[in-house]
Structure formats: C-alpha cells, structure tokens
Amino acid sequence: MEFSSKLLENAVYEMSQLPGVGKRTALRLVLHLLRQPESQTHHLTEALNTMRDTIKFCKKCHNISDVELCEICSNPNRDASLVCVVEDVRDVMAIENTSQYRGLYHVLGGKISPLDGVGPQDLNIYSLIDKAKSGEVKEVIFALSSTMEGDTTNFYIYRQLEAYDIKTSTIARGISVGDELEYADEVTLGRSILHRIPFENSLKS
C-alpha cells in the first residue's frame, strides 16, 4: 500500500494494530478522521489519553474502574457472599446486561494456558483464595468460557477452594462448549447464571 504522506502512513499503521482492523480498514478510519473537524479528532485522542493515564483496576475484584473500588463492589445492595469468577471485564459487562445477577465478581485477567505460558501465578487467583479465607464468601460461581483452558482454570480454583466451607457452582451449559462468553446472547447467559449447577456435577459430565 503506497502512501503520499509519511504522517498518514504512521497513523494507518498505529490504527491497524487494533484487533480486527486491517490496513484497508485502518486507512478508511484515518481518512474519515481527516474529514471531520479538528476538534472531534482532538476529543477522541484526549479521551483515549485520559482513559489510558487515569483508569484503575478495582482493588477488590480487578474490574476496570474510575476509582479504587468499583461501583459494583461498593454497592451495598449487592450480595457480597456470592462471587462470580470471570475471565475479563467484557464478561462482567455481558453478565450485568442480563440483569439476572446481584452478587459480586472476581476478574481473573485470563485463563490458565500452559501452551501460552500462562500459569496460575499470572492470574488474579490468589486474591480470590484470600476472599475465601475471610469467610465472607459463601458461594463461588465459575463463569469462564467452555473451553479446555476455561475448564482447567475452573478445576484448579475448585481444588484451591476445597479446604474452605464454600459452595462452588458453574453456569449451566446453555453456553455452547467452545464458545466465548462475551458472544452469548443475554437470554442464554442470564438463564445460565440462574440455573447454575454445583461444580462437582460438571466434573462427571
């Protein structure tokens, strides 16, 4: 792809680093920005810079937040004895959109994947175990994607929690095996949360 401007080429290159954005799409987006008023482009870059520089991760659940304790964890109407374990913040958003869950969350930041060099120490697992030790948590819901990595992560955490008096459950398999949680429709995801099953039962299937 030939460019008449080095500045344009650099902008297209940076835009193409975004997931799902190829060189042609990046060029279309950059040219669109050039056609807009300068103020609109400046608002976009300012919003991105401010987000990157000031955004935080909740100290309790590791969800993205503007303050140290996210709105979900600081909400007194949420059930603090119920913790839903998810892979990343997109899964929190997906479950929240169902309006079927009133507990708290714990964002792992990924899944155990030896092939990718991701072990338990690379995830937010030990802070979840600390929650279990506190005695406040009565049930942990595993809501990871139904993949080999997701099942491996579920089982690892389950074994870590066996020493504590905590009920473990997993969302019902209304979510197809191999599917990513964020792509599930809200009705299916909501029903999976409501009709969760004891995690031990999932090991027998």
Residue pairs with C-beta under 8 A, 6 or more apart in sequence:
1 12
1 23
1 24
1 27
3 9
3 12
8 30
11 30
12 23
12 26
12 27
12 30
13 26
15 21
15 26
15 29
15 30
16 22
16 23
16 25
16 26
18 26
21 29
33 40
33 41
33 44
54 66
55 64
55 65
55 66
56 64
56 65
56 66
56 67
56 68
57 63
57 64
57 65
58 64
58 65
58 68
58 69
58 70
58 72
58 73
59 68
59 69
60 69
60 70
60 73
60 104
61 70
61 72
61 73
61 104
61 105
61 106
61 107
62 106
62 107
62 108
62 109
62 124
62 127
63 70
63 72
63 73
63 89
63 92
63 105
63 107
64 70
64 89
65 71
72 78
72 92
72 96
72 104
72 105
73 104
77 102
78 102
78 103
78 104
79 102
79 103
79 104
80 103
80 104
80 136
80 137
81 103
81 136
81 137
81 138
81 139
82 102
82 103
82 104
82 137
82 138
82 139
82 141
83 103
83 104
83 105
83 106
83 128
83 131
83 137
83 139
83 140
83 141
84 95
84 101
84 103
84 104
84 105
84 106
84 140
84 141
84 143
84 193
85 105
85 106
85 108
85 128
85 140
85 141
85 142
85 143
85 144
85 157
86 92
86 95
86 105
86 106
86 107
86 108
86 143
86 144
86 181
87 107
87 108
87 109
87 110
87 111
87 144
87 145
87 150
87 181
88 107
88 108
88 109
88 110
89 107
90 181
90 182
91 107
91 143
91 181
91 182
92 105
92 107
93 182
94 181
94 182
94 184
94 186
94 189
95 101
95 105
95 143
95 189
95 193
97 186
98 186
98 187
98 189
98 190
98 193
99 190
100 190
100 191
100 193
100 194
101 193
103 139
103 141
106 124
106 127
106 128
106 131
106 140
107 124
108 123
108 124
108 125
108 128
108 144
108 153
109 122
109 123
109 124
110 118
110 122
110 123
111 118
111 123
111 144
111 145
111 147
111 149
111 150
111 152
111 153
112 118
112 119
112 120
112 123
112 149
112 152
112 153
112 156
113 149
113 152
120 126
120 156
123 153
125 156
125 157
125 160
128 140
128 157
129 160
129 161
131 137
132 140
132 160
132 161
132 164
132 166
133 164
137 166
138 166
138 167
139 166
139 167
139 168
139 169
140 157
140 161
140 166
140 167
140 168
140 169
141 168
141 169
141 170
141 171
141 193
141 196
142 154
142 157
142 158
142 168
142 169
142 170
142 171
142 199
143 170
143 171
143 181
143 192
143 193
144 150
144 151
144 153
144 154
144 181
145 175
145 179
145 180
145 181
146 173
146 175
146 176
146 177
146 178
146 179
147 177
147 178
154 170
154 199
154 202
155 203
158 168
158 199
161 168
167 198
168 198
168 199
168 200
169 196
169 197
169 198
169 199
170 196
170 197
170 198
170 199
170 202
171 189
171 192
171 193
171 196
172 191
172 192
172 195
172 196
172 197
173 192
173 205
174 184
174 188
174 189
174 191
174 192
174 195
175 181
175 184
175 188
175 189
175 192
181 189
184 192
